Amino acid sequence: MPYFLLMQVVVGVVAGGVNALNSAPLAFLAYVACLPLVAVTALFGPVRPMSVAAVRAMCEVPGEWLADGPARSWGARGRASAWWTLHLGAGALISGMTLAVPPMAVMLIAVPVVGQLRDVRLGYGWFAMDTGAYVAPLLGIGLLAGLTLCAVGAGQLLARMAPVLLGPTAADRLAAAEERAADLALRNRLARELHDAVGHALSAVTLQAAAARRMLERDPDFVREALAAIEDTTRRTVGELDAVLGLLRDGDPARPDAAPAPTLAADLDGLLARTRVAGTTVTAHQDPGPAGDWTALPAIASREAYRIVQEGLTNALRHGAGPVDLRIRIQAGPDSAHRELEIIMTNPPAVPAEGRETRTTGGRGLRGAAERAALLGGSVEAGPHGDRWRLRAVLPLAGVAR
């Protein structure tokens, strides 16, 4: 209506200062003239989000067929402009018909009942009454039926054209795919952190508590050591869990008192000690290479290496049946200018109970360890190796930020 009112003033001025609303040709000319103005203004502003919201609410178009957010390219803006022009153009026609047709139809239907209406001049000679008073109601009913068909047809046209003109472009699909990939990466990261921190803690605490129960009467010192290890394990895990849960809250900044992520340099000895308290013998061979100190490792490599060792020890606690041999070293890579951190962990597998198969593959934890290594360009191999179960991880150190 604002576009039409503006253009009917312009058309009336150009036509010599007449009122365009009093002339059907001039009114139709104003309608046609306002459509380019509609198209141009639709290239700017939030036309597409507003149109998509209207289509979802009224046209029953599936949401995935429509684009979200403002148009990112001129091509998408042009399609949104075409939709806006079609929408307002069809809407203007249906609105005008809705204002004009029902009163005329009601009057025609009432002609046989109200005799005075037979003398009313309807104009244009369309509805001359000399053919019979009962022709007028048929014309009125036909007008109402035509209006209904036009309205339904316009709605169907808009519903069919909405996915074509308001559907996602290649840029929209790429942006949505990137958003889904980022969301999936974050979910996988959180799943890895929860699995590694909570899963290892539960396995270790369960075995530590079982060992303490068995030695309660015979070795009180061992029981005190096991209980201290349980307390330390749960305290550390609560801190790590609090840090992970903080990531789940959108916009929740890192808490200053949240536990820092454990690293190979600072936390490996404690991890080995807590595992030994659970009753598993762990023999560790560490060779930091020329650096002579694990603190020289890049921080991200140190964190991921710790989690990989933690996952290996968790598997040994859950599925192993003997001492664990752990070897961590820094060695030269295929290119002598590059270095690699190699982690090799072996342990005898548990003897399967009768009727159960021997475990031959890893679960979510090993898959998470492989993902951690892949982030640094490394790899993880896990599986039977002779008569033992072996986990081998290789993490390239060249190019990793410190």
N, C-alpha and C positions, 0 to 999 in steps of 0.2 A: 504493500500500500504506500509506503513512503516514496519508493521509486516511481510508482505510477502517478501519484499526486504531483511530484516534481515535474515529470515529463508532460503531464496534461497541461500544466501551466505554460511550459515552454512551447508546446504545440499550439496552444491557444494564442500565445503572443505572436508566433510566426504566422498563424492563420489570420491575423488582423485584429487581435484583441478579443476573440470570441471565447466562450466557455466550451472547452472541448468535451465536457461531460454531457452537453446538450446535443452532441452530434455523435452518432454511432461510428461513422468512419473516422472522425478525429479521435474518439476514445480508443478505437482499435489501433490507430496510428501511434498514440501515446503508449499503449501497451507494448507494441513492437519496438518502439524507440527506447524503452526503458530496459529491454533485455541486455543490450551491450553494456549499459551502465552496471547492471547486476553482475555480469561476467567479470568486468574489470575490478569492481570492489571486492569480489570473492577471491581475488588473487592475494589479498592481504588479510591479516587478522586470523582469529581462530575458527575459520569456517569449517575445516575438516573435522576437528574434534566435536564441534557443536552438531554438525550434520550426522556424524557417526552415532552420537548419543541419541539423536532423534530417530534414526533408522533402527537402532537396537530396541528402542522403546516401542515403536509403532509398526515396524514392517516385518517383525519376526524373522530377521536375517541372522543366521548363526554368527556369534561374535568373532570366530576365527576367520571369517570371510572379510572382515573389515579391519582397516588399519587403525592403530592407536597413536595418539599424539599428533602434533602439527605436521604438515607436509614438509619434507626435508629438501625437496627439489622443485624446480619450476615445472617439470613434467607432472609431479604429483599435485602441485597447485593448480595446474591447468585442468586436470581431471576433477579436482574438487570444485573448481569454478564451473565446469560443465554440469556437475551434479547440482550445484547451487542454482544455476540458471534454469535447469530443467525443473527442479523442485519449486522454485518461486513462480516460474512461468505456468506450470500446470496448476499450481495452487491458486494463482490469480484467476485463471479461467474457471476452476471449480468454485472458487469463492464467489466470483461474480454471478455464475449460474445459480448458486445456492441462494443468493440474495434476490435474484429476479424471477426465477422459475417457480418456486413454491407459491408465492402470492398469486401469480397469474394462473397456475394450475388450480388452486383452490377456487378462484373466481369462476373459472370455466366449469369446474365440477358443480358449482352451485347454481349455474344458469337455469336448469329446469326447476329449481326450487324457488329461487328469488327472481320473480318476473322482471323487476326493475333492471337487473343486470343485462337483459336482452337489448336494452337501448344504449348500453355503454359502448363507446367507440374505442376499440382496442388498437386501432392503427394498422398501417401497412396492408390492410385488407386480408390478413392471414386467417382471421376467425370470423368471417361473415356469418351472421346467424340466419340468413334467409334459407339455408339448406335444412334447418331443423334444429330445435333446441337441444336434442339429445346427442348431437354430434360434438358439442362443446365438452361434455364430461369425458368423452373418449379422448379428445385432444388433451385435456388436463391430465388424465391418467397416463397418457403417452409421454407428456412432458416430465412427469415425476419418474416414470420408468427410465426415460433417457438420462435424466440427471443422475439417477442411481447407477446406471451402467457407466456413465462417464466417470463418476467418483471411484467406482470399483476398478475400472480400467486404469485410471491414473495411479491408484495405489499399487496395482500389480506392476505397472510400468516402472514406478519408482523402486519397488522392491527388487525387480530384476536388474535394474541398472545400478543399484547401490553397490553390489560387489565389484562391478566393472569399474566404476568411477571412484569409489571410496575404498577399494581393496588395497592391500599392502603392495608397495612397489618392491623392486629388488633391494633398494636401500633399506626399506622398512624390514624386510625379511632378514637382511644381514644384521641390522641392529638388534632385532629380536633374538636371532641366533647367538649373537655375542652376549646378550644379556642372559640368555639361558645357560650359555657355556660358563659365564662368570658365576652364576648362581650354583651350577652344578659343581664347579671347582671348589667353591666355598663349602658346599655341603660335604663334598668328599674330604676336604681338609678337616672339617669338624669331626666327621665320622672317624677319620684316622686318629685324630688326637684323643677322642673319647675312647676308642678301642684300645689304643696303646697305653694310655694312662690308667683308665679304670680296669681294663681287662687284665693287665699285668698285676695291678695292685690286688685285685680279687684273687687271682691265682696264687700270688705270693702269700697273701694273708691267710688263705685257706690252708696252704701247706705248712706255714709257720705255726698256725693254731693247732693243726693236727700233730705236728712234731712236738709242740709244747705239751699237748695232752698225753702223748705217749711217754714223755720223759718227766712227767710231773712228780712222780714218787722217787725216781732214780737220780735225777740230775737237776736240782733246783736252779743251779747257776745257768744251765742251758735254757730253762724255762724263762728266767728273767731276761736273758738275752733275746729269746724269741719274742717275748711280749714287748720289749723295747723296739725290736725291729718292726713289729706290727704297728706300734704307735707312730714310729717314724714314717713307715710306708703310708699309713692312712693320712697323716698330716700333709705329707707331700702331695698325695693324690687329691686331697680336698683343695689345696692351693691350685693345682693344675686344672681341676674341674671348674673352679671358680673363674679361672682365666678363659677357659673354653666357653663357658656359659656367657661370659661377657661379650664374646664375639657374636652370640646369637641375638643379642639386643641391638637393633638398628640404631646407630648413632651413639651407642654406649662407649665412651672413651675408655681406654685401658686404665684400670685402677692402679694407683701407685703402690698399693700393698699386695697386688697380685703376684703370685709366684712366678719368677722368670722361667722361661723354657729351659729344661735340663739340657746339658751339653756333655759331650764326651770328655772334655777337659776337666769339668768341675764335678760331675756327678757319676762317672763310671765306677769309681771305687765304691761308692755307697750302694750302687745298684748290685755290684758283685757281692758285697757283704750281705745285703738283705736276701739275695738268692741263696747264699751259702747257709744262712740261718734257717732257711726253709728245708734244709736237709740235703740239698743238691751240691755235690762237689764241683767247683768251677776252677779250672786251671787257665789262667790268662797269660798270654804272651804278647807284650806290647812293644812295638818298635816304631817310634815316631820319626825315624829317619834322621837326616842331618839336622833337622830343627831341634831335635832332642827334647821337645816339649809339645804336648798336645794343644797348649794354648796358642801355638802358632797356626793352628788350623783356621780356615775361614769360619765365621760363626755359624752360617747356615749349614755348612758341611758337618760341623761338630754336632749341631742339633739333630740333623737327620741321621747321622751315624749312631748317635745315642739311641734314637728310637728304633733303629734297625737292630742294634744289639739287644735292646729291651724286648723286641718282638721275638728274637731268637731264643732268649732265655725263657720267655713266657711259654713258647712251644715246648722247650725242654722240660719245663715244670709240668705242663699238662700231659705231654705225650711221650716224654723220655723215660728211660729206666736206668740211668747211670750217670757217671761223671760227664761234665761238659768241657770240651777243649775249645778255648776261644783264642783266636790269633788276630791281632789288629796291627797292621803295618802300613807304612807309606813307602811305595815303591815307584820306580820309573815306569811311565806308560809306554805305549808303542813308540812314541816319539820321545827321545831322551830329554827334550826340553819340557815335557809335561810330567806331572806326578799324579798318582792315583792312591786313594785310600782303600785298602783291601781289608775286608772283614770275613773271616772264615770261622764258622762255629760248627762243631760236630758233637754228636752224642748218640749212644745206642738207642734205638727205638724200643718202646715198650712191647712186651710180648702180648699179642692180642688175645683177648678172652675167647673161649671156645664159641664158635659160631659167628665171630666178628672178623672183618677183614682188616689187614694191616693198613695203616694210614699211609697213603702214597702221595697226597697232594696237600698244599696249604689251604688255609681258609682265608677269611677276610683280612686277617693280620698280615699274612705274607703278601697278599695283593696290595695292601696299603704300603708295605715296605718297598715293593717294586715300584709303586707310584712315587714314593719319596725319592728313590734312586733316580727314576726317570726325570724328575724335575731338575736334577743336577747333570743329566746326560749320562747317568750310570745305569747299572743293571743289577738285578738280584736273581740268583738261581737257588732253588731249594728242592730237595728230593733225596731219595736213597743214594748213598755213595758207598759201595761195598756193603759191609755189614753195619754201617752207621747212617744216621741222618745228617745231611750237611746243608748248611746255609752259607752261601758265598755272595758277598756284595762288593761291588767295585764302584767307587765314587770318584770321578775326575775332579782334580783340584784346580786345574788351570782355568782361568777366567771366572772363577767363583768369587763374588764380592766378599770382602772380609767384614 
